[in-house]
């Protein structure tokens, strides 16, 4: 059995926030793969089902982001799941919007949800880093992540979430590259630039002030001997 946890904040107020993209990812997996409705347990919302041959628990902590580790730790202990079988879906400021990367272990990079999980279960778990971009200034981060995705970003967001649903069975069996490929297949490739037209250079226009073009001198048809004789006349 494995545990997929999405990070976010509970309540309708936060549902479409950038910080809640982890919740959105887990919701999409549950919807696409016919999991039963979520139920309240482990200070969160939980459901169980199958992804391919893997039995999977989906968890959305309801403790607010900063205390996510309480819910995750409780679920791991109940199911007797090792942290190595935990995958956390979370927003990532250091990736461009729509970019998705996988990571195992390491630091929390200041993410409060990951910080809390580190405190309760340690750092040795897998992460799905879901890029949301950076506002550019550190002091603007809090307002940025707690703001809804704008309409201009809904297309790439939907592509990524559909790709996560497509690739979830591969992720459950440990095939990270195929999981990322499933997401990439949902993202249309950028349009190729059209080749520049290479027109033949135009002949320069004649200068009206230059007068008529000079004529070529007449060809000398004399023989070499005749030209020599004419030279000494």
Order of alpha helices (4+ residues) and beta strands (2+ residues): beta-alpha-beta-beta-beta-alpha-beta-beta-alpha-beta-alpha-alpha-alpha-alpha
